Amino acid sequence: MATELTAPAYPYQQFSDDADIVALFEAYNRLAQGTLTWMDDHILPLYMRSSITGGLLDYAAYCLYGQRRYRIGYVDLVDASGAIDTALINALAIDGTDTFVSTGGTFVSDDIFKRALTWNYYKGGGCQFSIPWLKKRIMRFLTGDQGHAWRFNSTLPVSIAISDRTVTITVTAGLADGTLITALPVLIQRGVLSVPPTYSYNVKEGR
């Protein structure tokens, strides 16, 4: 990570002889440099570090980025038959059935949580939804272990087709671990990964 501002703010040429305006920009640059120095000196903002795990990762993600660790939930449906002496009186008809619903879930791993944070907070690609925007985010999610935004030469391993309001995402086989490819549509459908909600998304693995 850079330790000094690569592009400090500056006034337009016609205002560069105004001492007050120059002082304002100098103060702004000192403030920006102070923020950058603080982030360099503190480990919490850089959640990609291997030392940020477990509860410390939860603390950093929530306190600095406002994100809680996501839970991938599930629903179990259990049918209970109404045989004699198997249910409370008047609770279930003889030979009848009832369905009991139980819900639960499991928290995502540190690795997937970090990848989701990078998906939602990486600003290099802007905020305007497009096919290149989506392909780059998918590539970062699938190839950026521990949330790193590694550079990649091409997004060809990810193919996207849009029909009506359905987005079909095809990932080349072998690009990433099968667990990540399985988790990707679940995280999109649960609203964990920021995408336009007006579309539905299907993810599959292809050649």
FIROVEX-34600 format. One record per residue: residue number from 1; residue in one letter; chain; x, y, z of N, C-alpha, C in turn. Coordinates in Angstrom, 2 decimals. Layout:
N
[NUM "A" "A" [X Y Z] [X Y Z] [X Y Z]]
...
This chain:
207
[1 "M" "A" [0.84 -1.19 0.00] [0.00 0.00 0.00] [0.88 1.25 0.00]]
[2 "A" "A" [0.48 2.28 -0.75] [1.26 3.51 -0.83] [1.31 4.21 0.52]]
[3 "T" "A" [2.44 4.87 0.78] [2.59 5.60 2.04] [2.45 7.10 1.86]]
[4 "E" "A" [2.44 7.57 0.62] [2.28 8.99 0.34] [1.23 9.18 -0.74]]
[5 "L" "A" [0.57 10.33 -0.72] [-0.46 10.63 -1.70] [0.14 10.64 -3.11]]
[6 "T" "A" [-0.46 9.89 -4.00] [0.04 9.85 -5.37] [-0.51 10.98 -6.22]]
[7 "A" "A" [-1.66 11.54 -5.84] [-2.28 12.63 -6.61] [-2.87 13.65 -5.64]]
[8 "P" "A" [-2.03 14.50 -5.04] [-2.56 15.51 -4.12] [-3.47 16.51 -4.83]]
[9 "A" "A" [-4.41 17.05 -4.08] [-5.32 18.06 -4.64] [-4.58 19.39 -4.85]]
[10 "Y" "A" [-5.00 20.12 -5.86] [-4.35 21.41 -6.13] [-5.37 22.35 -6.78]]
[11 "P" "A" [-5.19 23.66 -6.60] [-6.14 24.62 -7.21] [-5.85 24.82 -8.69]]
[12 "Y" "A" [-6.85 25.29 -9.41] [-6.64 25.64 -10.82] [-5.59 26.76 -10.91]]
[13 "Q" "A" [-4.94 26.84 -12.07] [-3.84 27.78 -12.26] [-4.26 29.21 -11.97]]
[14 "Q" "A" [-5.48 29.57 -12.36] [-5.90 30.96 -12.18] [-6.11 31.33 -10.71]]
[15 "F" "A" [-6.18 30.32 -9.84] [-6.34 30.60 -8.41] [-5.08 30.31 -7.60]]
[16 "S" "A" [-4.00 29.93 -8.28] [-2.80 29.50 -7.57] [-2.07 30.65 -6.88]]
[17 "D" "A" [-2.43 31.92 -7.21] [-1.78 33.05 -6.54] [-2.61 33.57 -5.37]]
[18 "D" "A" [-3.72 32.88 -5.08] [-4.57 33.27 -3.94] [-4.10 32.47 -2.73]]
[19 "A" "A" [-3.54 33.16 -1.75] [-2.95 32.50 -0.58] [-3.98 31.71 0.20]]
[20 "D" "A" [-5.21 32.21 0.31] [-6.24 31.52 1.08] [-6.64 30.20 0.41]]
[21 "I" "A" [-6.81 30.23 -0.91] [-7.18 29.01 -1.63] [-6.05 27.99 -1.57]]
[22 "V" "A" [-4.82 28.45 -1.75] [-3.67 27.54 -1.67] [-3.58 26.92 -0.28]]
[23 "A" "A" [-3.83 27.72 0.76] [-3.79 27.20 2.13] [-4.87 26.14 2.35]]
[24 "L" "A" [-6.05 26.33 1.74] [-7.13 25.36 1.87] [-6.72 24.01 1.28]]
[25 "F" "A" [-6.11 24.04 0.11] [-5.70 22.79 -0.52] [-4.55 22.14 0.23]]
[26 "E" "A" [-3.66 22.94 0.77] [-2.56 22.37 1.55] [-3.10 21.68 2.81]]
[27 "A" "A" [-4.08 22.32 3.45] [-4.69 21.72 4.64] [-5.40 20.42 4.28]]
[28 "Y" "A" [-6.10 20.42 3.14] [-6.80 19.21 2.71] [-5.82 18.07 2.44]]
[29 "N" "A" [-4.70 18.39 1.81] [-3.70 17.36 1.52] [-3.07 16.82 2.79]]
[30 "R" "A" [-2.85 17.69 3.78] [-2.31 17.21 5.06] [-3.29 16.28 5.74]]
[31 "L" "A" [-4.58 16.62 5.67] [-5.60 15.77 6.27] [-5.66 14.42 5.55]]
[32 "A" "A" [-5.62 14.43 4.22] [-5.65 13.18 3.45] [-4.41 12.34 3.73]]
[33 "Q" "A" [-3.25 12.99 3.84] [-2.02 12.26 4.13] [-2.08 11.66 5.53]]
[34 "G" "A" [-2.67 12.39 6.47] [-2.82 11.85 7.83] [-3.70 10.61 7.85]]
[35 "T" "A" [-4.78 10.62 7.06] [-5.65 9.45 6.99] [-4.91 8.27 6.38]]
[36 "L" "A" [-4.15 8.52 5.31] [-3.39 7.45 4.67] [-2.33 6.88 5.62]]
[37 "T" "A" [-1.65 7.76 6.34] [-0.64 7.30 7.30] [-1.26 6.46 8.39]]
[38 "W" "A" [-2.44 6.89 8.86] [-3.14 6.12 9.90] [-3.49 4.73 9.40]]
[39 "M" "A" [-3.95 4.63 8.17] [-4.31 3.32 7.62] [-3.08 2.46 7.43]]
[40 "D" "A" [-1.93 3.07 7.11] [-0.70 2.30 6.98] [-0.24 1.77 8.33]]
[41 "D" "A" [-0.45 2.55 9.38] [0.06 2.19 10.70] [-0.87 1.27 11.48]]
[42 "H" "A" [-2.13 1.15 11.06] [-3.10 0.33 11.77] [-3.52 -0.85 10.89]]
[43 "I" "A" [-3.66 -2.00 11.51] [-3.95 -3.20 10.73] [-5.44 -3.38 10.46]]
[44 "L" "A" [-6.31 -2.78 11.26] [-7.73 -3.07 11.13] [-8.33 -2.67 9.78]]
[45 "P" "A" [-8.00 -1.50 9.21] [-8.63 -1.16 7.93] [-8.28 -2.13 6.80]]
[46 "L" "A" [-7.12 -2.76 6.87] [-6.70 -3.68 5.81] [-7.09 -5.10 6.22]]
[47 "Y" "A" [-8.37 -5.41 6.01] [-8.90 -6.69 6.46] [-8.30 -7.87 5.68]]
[48 "M" "A" [-7.57 -7.60 4.58] [-6.98 -8.68 3.79] [-5.80 -9.34 4.51]]
[49 "R" "A" [-5.27 -8.69 5.53] [-4.11 -9.25 6.22] [-4.47 -10.61 6.83]]
[50 "S" "A" [-3.50 -11.50 6.85] [-3.72 -12.84 7.40] [-3.96 -12.81 8.90]]
[51 "S" "A" [-3.54 -11.73 9.57] [-3.71 -11.63 11.02] [-5.12 -11.19 11.40]]
[52 "I" "A" [-5.91 -10.72 10.43] [-7.27 -10.29 10.72] [-8.20 -11.47 10.46]]
[53 "T" "A" [-8.60 -12.16 11.51] [-9.45 -13.33 11.38] [-10.46 -13.36 12.53]]
[54 "G" "A" [-11.45 -14.22 12.39] [-12.39 -14.48 13.47] [-13.08 -13.23 14.00]]
[55 "G" "A" [-13.09 -13.12 15.32] [-13.76 -12.00 15.97] [-13.14 -10.66 15.63]]
[56 "L" "A" [-11.81 -10.63 15.42] [-11.15 -9.37 15.06] [-11.62 -8.91 13.69]]
[57 "L" "A" [-11.81 -9.84 12.77] [-12.34 -9.50 11.45] [-13.77 -8.98 11.57]]
[58 "D" "A" [-14.58 -9.61 12.40] [-15.96 -9.13 12.62] [-15.96 -7.71 13.16]]
[59 "Y" "A" [-15.06 -7.46 14.12] [-14.98 -6.13 14.73] [-14.57 -5.08 13.71]]
[60 "A" "A" [-13.53 -5.39 12.91] [-13.04 -4.42 11.92] [-14.09 -4.17 10.84]]
[61 "A" "A" [-14.74 -5.24 10.38] [-15.73 -5.09 9.31] [-16.92 -4.27 9.76]]
[62 "Y" "A" [-17.36 -4.48 11.00] [-18.55 -3.76 11.48] [-18.23 -2.33 11.88]]
[63 "C" "A" [-17.13 -2.14 12.62] [-16.82 -0.80 13.14] [-16.29 0.14 12.05]]
[64 "L" "A" [-15.59 -0.39 11.06] [-15.01 0.47 10.03] [-15.82 0.50 8.74]]
[65 "Y" "A" [-16.49 -0.61 8.43] [-17.19 -0.69 7.16] [-18.70 -0.89 7.31]]
[66 "G" "A" [-19.16 -1.07 8.54] [-20.59 -1.22 8.76] [-21.17 -2.53 8.27]]
[67 "Q" "A" [-20.35 -3.56 8.14] [-20.80 -4.85 7.63] [-20.69 -5.92 8.71]]
[68 "R" "A" [-21.77 -6.65 8.92] [-21.73 -7.80 9.81] [-21.40 -9.05 9.01]]
[69 "R" "A" [-20.88 -10.04 9.70] [-20.59 -11.30 9.01] [-21.91 -11.93 8.57]]
[70 "Y" "A" [-21.93 -12.38 7.34] [-23.16 -12.87 6.76] [-23.42 -14.32 7.16]]
[71 "R" "A" [-24.68 -14.64 7.26] [-25.08 -16.01 7.55] [-25.83 -16.55 6.34]]
[72 "I" "A" [-25.43 -17.71 5.89] [-26.16 -18.40 4.83] [-27.16 -19.32 5.49]]
[73 "G" "A" [-28.43 -18.97 5.38] [-29.47 -19.69 6.11] [-30.05 -20.84 5.33]]
[74 "Y" "A" [-30.82 -21.62 6.02] [-31.52 -22.73 5.40] [-32.83 -22.96 6.15]]
[75 "V" "A" [-33.72 -23.67 5.52] [-35.02 -23.99 6.12] [-35.24 -25.49 6.01]]
[76 "D" "A" [-35.59 -26.12 7.13] [-35.92 -27.54 7.14] [-37.42 -27.70 7.31]]
[77 "L" "A" [-38.03 -28.53 6.46] [-39.44 -28.84 6.55] [-39.57 -30.29 6.99]]
[78 "V" "A" [-40.27 -30.52 8.09] [-40.43 -31.86 8.63] [-41.91 -32.18 8.69]]
[79 "D" "A" [-42.31 -33.27 8.03] [-43.69 -33.71 8.06] [-43.91 -34.65 9.24]]
[80 "A" "A" [-44.99 -34.39 9.98] [-45.36 -35.25 11.12] [-46.70 -35.88 10.83]]
[81 "S" "A" [-46.76 -37.18 10.86] [-48.03 -37.87 10.59] [-48.86 -37.94 11.86]]
[82 "G" "A" [-50.15 -38.15 11.68] [-51.06 -38.12 12.83] [-51.47 -39.48 13.33]]
[83 "A" "A" [-50.52 -40.35 13.56] [-50.85 -41.66 14.13] [-51.33 -41.51 15.57]]
[84 "I" "A" [-52.10 -42.47 16.05] [-52.65 -42.40 17.40] [-51.53 -42.40 18.43]]
[85 "D" "A" [-51.68 -41.55 19.44] [-50.73 -41.43 20.56] [-49.39 -40.83 20.17]]
[86 "T" "A" [-49.31 -40.17 19.02] [-48.04 -39.53 18.63] [-48.14 -38.01 18.67]]
[87 "A" "A" [-49.30 -37.46 19.00] [-49.46 -36.01 19.06] [-50.42 -35.68 20.20]]
[88 "L" "A" [-50.36 -34.45 20.67] [-51.25 -34.02 21.73] [-52.70 -34.08 21.25]]
[89 "I" "A" [-53.60 -34.31 22.18] [-55.02 -34.38 21.85] [-55.48 -33.07 21.22]]
[90 "N" "A" [-56.22 -33.19 20.15] [-56.77 -32.06 19.41] [-55.70 -31.20 18.73]]
[91 "A" "A" [-54.46 -31.66 18.76] [-53.40 -30.90 18.10] [-53.20 -31.34 16.65]]
[92 "L" "A" [-53.50 -32.60 16.37] [-53.32 -33.13 15.04] [-54.37 -34.19 14.78]]
[93 "A" "A" [-55.04 -34.09 13.65] [-56.11 -35.05 13.34] [-55.53 -36.43 13.09]]
[94 "I" "A" [-56.33 -37.47 13.44] [-55.89 -38.84 13.18] [-55.70 -39.02 11.68]]
[95 "D" "A" [-54.58 -39.61 11.31] [-54.17 -39.82 9.92] [-53.91 -38.51 9.18]]
[96 "G" "A" [-53.86 -37.41 9.88] [-53.53 -36.13 9.24] [-52.03 -35.87 9.29]]
[97 "T" "A" [-51.63 -34.85 8.64] [-50.21 -34.48 8.63] [-50.08 -32.99 8.91]]
[98 "D" "A" [-48.94 -32.63 9.41] [-48.63 -31.23 9.64] [-47.16 -31.03 9.30]]
[99 "T" "A" [-46.80 -29.82 8.96] [-45.43 -29.51 8.58] [-44.83 -28.55 9.59]]
[100 "F" "A" [-43.71 -28.93 10.14] [-43.00 -28.08 11.09] [-41.79 -27.46 10.39]]
[101 "V" "A" [-41.65 -26.17 10.55] [-40.59 -25.44 9.87] [-39.53 -25.04 10.89]]
[102 "S" "A" [-38.29 -25.37 10.62] [-37.18 -24.93 11.47] [-36.16 -24.22 10.59]]
[103 "T" "A" [-35.61 -23.16 11.10] [-34.65 -22.38 10.33] [-33.31 -22.35 11.05]]
[104 "G" "A" [-32.28 -22.17 10.31] [-30.95 -22.09 10.88] [-30.00 -21.54 9.85]]
[105 "G" "A" [-28.72 -21.73 10.07] [-27.75 -21.24 9.11] [-26.34 -21.32 9.65]]
[106 "T" "A" [-25.42 -20.99 8.80] [-24.02 -21.01 9.19] [-23.35 -19.74 8.68]]
[107 "F" "A" [-22.45 -19.21 9.47] [-21.74 -18.01 9.06] [-20.71 -18.36 7.99]]
[108 "V" "A" [-20.50 -17.44 7.06] [-19.51 -17.67 6.01] [-18.11 -17.65 6.61]]
[109 "S" "A" [-17.18 -18.29 5.93] [-15.80 -18.35 6.40] [-15.13 -16.98 6.29]]
[110 "D" "A" [-13.98 -16.85 6.94] [-13.22 -15.59 6.87] [-12.89 -15.25 5.42]]
[111 "D" "A" [-12.47 -16.26 4.65] [-12.07 -16.03 3.27] [-13.23 -15.47 2.44]]
[112 "I" "A" [-14.38 -16.12 2.52] [-15.53 -15.66 1.73] [-16.02 -14.30 2.23]]
[113 "F" "A" [-15.97 -14.07 3.53] [-16.38 -12.78 4.09] [-15.50 -11.67 3.55]]
[114 "K" "A" [-14.19 -11.90 3.49] [-13.27 -10.90 2.97] [-13.51 -10.66 1.48]]
[115 "R" "A" [-13.79 -11.71 0.73] [-14.08 -11.56 -0.69] [-15.35 -10.72 -0.89]]
[116 "A" "A" [-16.35 -10.93 -0.02] [-17.59 -10.15 -0.11] [-17.34 -8.68 0.21]]
[117 "L" "A" [-16.48 -8.42 1.20] [-16.14 -7.04 1.54] [-15.46 -6.34 0.36]]
[118 "T" "A" [-14.55 -7.05 -0.30] [-13.87 -6.47 -1.46] [-14.87 -6.22 -2.59]]
[119 "W" "A" [-15.78 -7.15 -2.80] [-16.81 -6.96 -3.84] [-17.58 -5.67 -3.58]]
[120 "N" "A" [-18.00 -5.44 -2.35] [-18.87 -4.31 -2.04] [-18.13 -2.99 -1.91]]
[121 "Y" "A" [-16.84 -3.02 -1.57] [-16.15 -1.77 -1.27] [-15.02 -1.43 -2.24]]
[122 "Y" "A" [-14.75 -2.27 -3.19] [-13.71 -1.95 -4.18] [-14.25 -0.86 -5.11]]
[123 "K" "A" [-13.54 0.26 -5.18] [-14.02 1.42 -5.93] [-13.31 1.61 -7.26]]
[124 "G" "A" [-12.35 0.73 -7.58] [-11.59 0.91 -8.79] [-12.42 0.83 -10.06]]
[125 "G" "A" [-13.51 0.06 -10.03] [-14.33 -0.09 -11.21] [-15.52 0.84 -11.27]]
[126 "G" "A" [-15.63 1.74 -10.30] [-16.76 2.65 -10.27] [-18.02 1.97 -9.74]]
[127 "C" "A" [-19.13 2.66 -9.85] [-20.40 2.15 -9.31] [-21.46 1.95 -10.38]]
[128 "Q" "A" [-21.10 2.16 -11.65] [-22.06 2.04 -12.74] [-22.12 0.59 -13.20]]
[129 "F" "A" [-23.30 -0.03 -13.10] [-23.43 -1.43 -13.47] [-23.29 -1.61 -14.98]]
[130 "S" "A" [-22.48 -2.58 -15.37] [-22.30 -2.94 -16.77] [-21.76 -4.36 -16.79]]
[131 "I" "A" [-21.71 -4.96 -17.98] [-21.17 -6.32 -18.08] [-19.69 -6.35 -17.68]]
[132 "P" "A" [-18.83 -5.43 -18.17] [-17.42 -5.45 -17.71] [-17.31 -5.26 -16.19]]
[133 "W" "A" [-18.15 -4.39 -15.62] [-18.15 -4.16 -14.17] [-18.43 -5.45 -13.42]]
[134 "L" "A" [-19.44 -6.20 -13.87] [-19.82 -7.44 -13.20] [-18.77 -8.52 -13.39]]
[135 "K" "A" [-18.22 -8.62 -14.60] [-17.21 -9.64 -14.86] [-15.96 -9.43 -14.01]]
[136 "K" "A" [-15.55 -8.20 -13.85] [-14.36 -7.92 -13.03] [-14.61 -8.24 -11.57]]
[137 "R" "A" [-15.80 -7.95 -11.08] [-16.10 -8.26 -9.69] [-16.15 -9.77 -9.45]]
[138 "I" "A" [-16.69 -10.49 -10.42] [-16.72 -11.94 -10.29] [-15.31 -12.51 -10.31]]
[139 "M" "A" [-14.46 -11.99 -11.19] [-13.07 -12.45 -11.24] [-12.35 -12.17 -9.93]]
[140 "R" "A" [-12.56 -10.98 -9.35] [-11.92 -10.67 -8.07] [-12.42 -11.60 -6.98]]
[141 "F" "A" [-13.71 -11.88 -6.99] [-14.29 -12.74 -5.96] [-13.72 -14.15 -6.06]]
[142 "L" "A" [-13.60 -14.67 -7.27] [-13.18 -16.05 -7.46] [-11.68 -16.25 -7.35]]
[143 "T" "A" [-10.89 -15.23 -7.65] [-9.43 -15.39 -7.68] [-8.72 -14.65 -6.55]]
[144 "G" "A" [-9.41 -13.75 -5.86] [-8.75 -12.95 -4.82] [-8.84 -13.57 -3.46]]
[145 "D" "A" [-7.93 -14.48 -3.15] [-7.97 -15.14 -1.84] [-7.81 -14.11 -0.72]]
[146 "Q" "A" [-8.53 -14.32 0.35] [-8.53 -13.43 1.51] [-8.93 -12.00 1.15]]
[147 "G" "A" [-9.68 -11.85 0.06] [-10.19 -10.52 -0.30] [-9.23 -9.65 -1.07]]
[148 "H" "A" [-8.08 -10.17 -1.48] [-7.13 -9.37 -2.25] [-7.70 -9.07 -3.64]]
[149 "A" "A" [-7.44 -7.87 -4.11] [-7.88 -7.46 -5.45] [-6.70 -7.62 -6.40]]
[150 "W" "A" [-6.36 -8.89 -6.69] [-5.24 -9.14 -7.57] [-5.55 -8.64 -8.98]]
[151 "R" "A" [-4.51 -8.28 -9.70] [-4.70 -7.88 -11.09] [-4.81 -9.14 -11.96]]
[152 "F" "A" [-5.66 -9.08 -12.95] [-5.80 -10.20 -13.89] [-5.79 -9.63 -15.30]]
[153 "N" "A" [-5.26 -10.43 -16.22] [-5.07 -9.95 -17.59] [-6.33 -9.98 -18.42]]
[154 "S" "A" [-7.29 -10.82 -18.05] [-8.47 -10.98 -18.89] [-9.65 -11.43 -18.04]]
[155 "T" "A" [-10.85 -11.08 -18.50] [-12.08 -11.56 -17.85] [-12.78 -12.60 -18.72]]
[156 "L" "A" [-12.07 -13.15 -19.71] [-12.67 -14.14 -20.62] [-13.17 -15.40 -19.89]]
[157 "P" "A" [-12.54 -15.81 -18.76] [-13.08 -17.00 -18.08] [-14.49 -16.82 -17.53]]
[158 "V" "A" [-14.98 -15.60 -17.53] [-16.34 -15.34 -17.06] [-17.18 -14.84 -18.23]]
[159 "S" "A" [-18.26 -15.56 -18.51] [-19.15 -15.19 -19.60] [-20.50 -14.78 -19.02]]
[160 "I" "A" [-21.08 -13.72 -19.57] [-22.35 -13.21 -19.07] [-23.31 -13.02 -20.23]]
[161 "A" "A" [-24.52 -13.53 -20.05] [-25.58 -13.35 -21.04] [-26.82 -12.82 -20.31]]
[162 "I" "A" [-27.46 -11.83 -20.91] [-28.64 -11.21 -20.30] [-29.83 -11.41 -21.23]]
[163 "S" "A" [-30.88 -11.99 -20.69] [-32.12 -12.18 -21.43] [-33.27 -11.68 -20.57]]
[164 "D" "A" [-33.98 -10.68 -21.10] [-35.02 -10.02 -20.30] [-34.39 -9.49 -19.02]]
[165 "R" "A" [-34.81 -10.03 -17.88] [-34.27 -9.58 -16.59] [-33.47 -10.69 -15.91]]
[166 "T" "A" [-33.00 -11.64 -16.68] [-32.22 -12.75 -16.13] [-30.78 -12.65 -16.60]]
[167 "V" "A" [-29.86 -12.66 -15.66] [-28.43 -12.61 -15.95] [-27.85 -14.01 -15.72]]
[168 "T" "A" [-27.33 -14.60 -16.78] [-26.72 -15.93 -16.68] [-25.21 -15.79 -16.70]]
[169 "I" "A" [-24.58 -16.25 -15.63] [-23.13 -16.14 -15.47] [-22.53 -17.53 -15.64]]
[170 "T" "A" [-21.62 -17.67 -16.60] [-20.94 -18.94 -16.83] [-19.47 -18.79 -16.50]]
[171 "V" "A" [-19.00 -19.60 -15.58] [-17.61 -19.55 -15.13] [-16.87 -20.74 -15.71]]
[172 "T" "A" [-15.72 -20.49 -16.31] [-14.92 -21.56 -16.89] [-14.50 -22.55 -15.82]]
[173 "A" "A" [-14.67 -23.82 -16.11] [-14.31 -24.87 -15.15] [-12.83 -24.78 -14.78]]
[174 "G" "A" [-12.57 -24.92 -13.49] [-11.19 -24.87 -13.02] [-10.70 -23.49 -12.65]]
[175 "L" "A" [-11.51 -22.47 -12.89] [-11.08 -21.11 -12.56] [-10.93 -20.93 -11.06]]
[176 "A" "A" [-11.81 -21.53 -10.30] [-11.80 -21.37 -8.85] [-12.31 -22.63 -8.19]]
[177 "D" "A" [-12.13 -22.69 -6.88] [-12.62 -23.82 -6.11] [-14.14 -23.92 -6.24]]
[178 "G" "A" [-14.65 -25.15 -6.30] [-16.08 -25.36 -6.46] [-16.91 -24.74 -5.35]]
[179 "T" "A" [-16.33 -24.64 -4.15] [-17.06 -24.03 -3.04] [-17.38 -22.57 -3.32]]
[180 "L" "A" [-16.43 -21.87 -3.93] [-16.65 -20.46 -4.25] [-17.71 -20.30 -5.33]]
[181 "I" "A" [-17.66 -21.16 -6.34] [-18.64 -21.07 -7.41] [-20.04 -21.40 -6.89]]
[182 "T" "A" [-20.12 -22.32 -5.94] [-21.41 -22.64 -5.33] [-21.90 -21.51 -4.44]]
[183 "A" "A" [-20.97 -20.86 -3.73] [-21.36 -19.79 -2.82] [-21.77 -18.52 -3.54]]
[184 "L" "A" [-21.20 -18.29 -4.74] [-21.46 -17.04 -5.46] [-22.94 -16.77 -5.69]]
[185 "P" "A" [-23.72 -17.70 -6.29] [-25.15 -17.39 -6.51] [-25.93 -17.25 -5.21]]
[186 "V" "A" [-25.53 -18.00 -4.18] [-26.22 -17.89 -2.90] [-26.04 -16.50 -2.31]]
[187 "L" "A" [-24.81 -15.99 -2.34] [-24.52 -14.67 -1.79] [-25.22 -13.58 -2.59]]
[188 "I" "A" [-25.31 -13.77 -3.91] [-26.02 -12.78 -4.73] [-27.51 -12.79 -4.41]]
[189 "Q" "A" [-28.10 -13.99 -4.33] [-29.53 -14.10 -4.07] [-29.90 -13.58 -2.69]]
[190 "R" "A" [-29.01 -13.73 -1.72] [-29.30 -13.28 -0.36] [-29.01 -11.79 -0.18]]
[191 "G" "A" [-28.56 -11.12 -1.22] [-28.29 -9.69 -1.12] [-26.99 -9.35 -0.45]]
[192 "V" "A" [-26.10 -10.33 -0.28] [-24.81 -10.07 0.36] [-23.90 -9.29 -0.58]]
[193 "L" "A" [-23.87 -9.66 -1.86] [-23.04 -8.99 -2.85] [-23.88 -7.93 -3.56]]
[194 "S" "A" [-23.34 -6.73 -3.65] [-24.09 -5.61 -4.21] [-24.20 -5.74 -5.72]]
[195 "V" "A" [-25.43 -5.97 -6.18] [-25.76 -6.00 -7.61] [-27.14 -5.37 -7.75]]
[196 "P" "A" [-27.49 -4.89 -8.94] [-28.82 -4.32 -9.13] [-29.91 -5.35 -8.81]]
[197 "P" "A" [-30.84 -5.02 -7.92] [-31.86 -6.00 -7.52] [-32.95 -6.23 -8.55]]
[198 "T" "A" [-32.95 -5.48 -9.64] [-34.00 -5.63 -10.64] [-33.77 -6.84 -11.55]]
[199 "Y" "A" [-32.61 -7.50 -11.40] [-32.30 -8.67 -12.20] [-32.29 -9.92 -11.31]]
[200 "S" "A" [-32.50 -11.06 -11.94] [-32.26 -12.34 -11.27] [-30.98 -12.93 -11.85]]
[201 "Y" "A" [-30.25 -13.68 -11.03] [-28.91 -14.10 -11.42] [-28.78 -15.62 -11.31]]
[202 "N" "A" [-28.27 -16.24 -12.37] [-27.97 -17.66 -12.38] [-26.48 -17.83 -12.62]]
[203 "V" "A" [-25.87 -18.74 -11.87] [-24.43 -19.00 -12.01] [-24.24 -20.48 -12.33]]
[204 "K" "A" [-23.44 -20.76 -13.32] [-23.15 -22.15 -13.68] [-21.69 -22.26 -14.09]]
[205 "E" "A" [-21.19 -23.49 -14.06] [-19.80 -23.75 -14.46] [-19.81 -24.38 -15.84]]
[206 "G" "A" [-18.98 -23.86 -16.73] [-18.94 -24.37 -18.09] [-17.52 -24.66 -18.53]]
[207 "R" "A" [-17.35 -24.94 -19.80] [-16.03 -25.24 -20.34] [-15.30 -23.97 -20.74]]
